[in-house]
Amino acid sequence: MLKYNICFMKRGEEILLLNREKSSWMGCWNGIGGKLEANETIRASMIREIREETGIEIDHLQFKGMITWTVDEESFGGMYVYMAEVPVDFEYVTPIRTDEGILDWKKISWIVHPENHGIATNIPHTLPMMLKDAVCYDHHCMYEGSQLREMVSHVIDARMEYDDHLLHEYLSQHGHKQFTMA
């Protein structure tokens, strides 16, 4: 099982993002998320993280796959990715300062702008696919230090959200030998 999760909450043409005050991605805008706890399902963990970080109670999430990464061809990590959509008139006034950082609604066009250097580097590449495609992906990012050098996206089976055997098989077949099983 992967250790982390992340959610991109959409309201019209905006996404609720967090400017992180802690590593990783300190000082960058990123989705809402965190670590899975022991004996917690992936979906339950995401619902908990959204509630803890935003105070928003959400029960409808769309599983979008995973973002995995290797750093310097050695260190492997990954997170499960979700999208949540709230109505355009959903009232959630930002910016809001939290223990994790600052929450704010950001326009999708700003998030994916090629000159935006204040956002986690994989988001401008992965978010458009998550927004338009119904399928799930493993967006595998290869970093040299903190620089994104390459990203490869593979369609994956959505059942990986619930099926540890499928997840393990996929990660093993795609050379992600360093992943952690919980």
KOLBA-256138 format. One record per residue (C-alpha): residue in one letter; x, y, z. Coordinates in steps of 0.2 Angstrom, whole numbers, plus 5000, padded with zeros to 4 digits. Example, Ala and Ser with C-alpha at 12.3 -4.5 7.8 and 13.67 -1.06 7.14 Angstrom:
<romars>
a506249785039 s506849955036 
</romars>
This chain:
<romars>
m500050005000 l500650184997 k500850295012 y500050455006 n498450524998 i497950694990 c496350774984 f495950914972 m494250994977 k493451074962 r492251224963 g491751284946 e493451334938 e494351334954 i495351204965 l495551224983 l497451214987 l498551225002 n500151325002 r501151205013 e502251265028 k503051105030 s504050985019 s503750915006 w503351054994 m503551185008 g503051355001 c502151274986 w500351264982 n499751084982 g498150974985 i497450925002 g498050765009 g499250675020 k499750505027 l498650355029 e498450285046 a498650105052 n497049995047 e496250145038 t495550125020 i496250235007 r494550325005 a494250345023 s495950415025 m495550545012 i493950595019 r494750615036 e496150715029 i494950835020 r493950855036 e495550885047 e496351005034 t494851105029 g493351065041 i492351015025 e491350855027 i491350775010 d490750595006 h490850594987 l492550564980 q493150504963 f494650394963 k495850454950 g497350334952 m499050374959 i500550484958 t502150394961 w503850454960 t505750404960 v507050524966 d508750504959 e508250334952 e508250264970 s506950324982 f505150274978 g503550354985 g501750374980 m500050434984 y498250394980 v497350534970 y495550594972 m494450724965 a493050804974 e491750924967 v490751044976 p489351164969 v489851324961 d488951414975 f489751314989 e490251445002 y492051425009 v492851585011 t494751595009 p496151625012 i496151525028 r497751495039 t497951325046 d499251225055 e499751145038 g499751315029 i498651425019 l497051365010 d496451464995 w495451434979 k496451454964 k495951464946 i496351304936 s497051414922 w498251494935 i498751314942 v499251244925 h500051404918 p501751354912 e502651494920 n501851464937 h503351404948 g502351414965 i501451244963 a502051064965 t502951024949 n501850874944 i500150964946 p500151064929 h500450894920 t499250784930 l497850894934 p497250924916 m497150734914 m496250714930 l494950844925 k494550774908 d494850584908 a493650464917 v495050334918 c496250314932 y498150334930 d499850304938 h500750464934 h502550414938 c503650564940 m505550544939 y506550674949 e508350724950 g508450804967 s506950914967 q506850934948 l505550844938 r506450764924 e505150654916 m503350594919 v502550444912 s500650404914 h499950234913 v498050194913 i497750084929 d496349984935 a495150084947 r494949934958 m496749964965 e495950084977 y495149924986 d496249784980 d497949774988 h498349614977 l498049714961 l499049864968 h500549754973 e500549664956 y500449824946 l501849904956 s502949754955 q502649734936 h503149914933 g504749914942 h504250004958 k505149874969 q505449994983 f503650024987 t503049995005 m501649875009 a500649915025 
</romars>
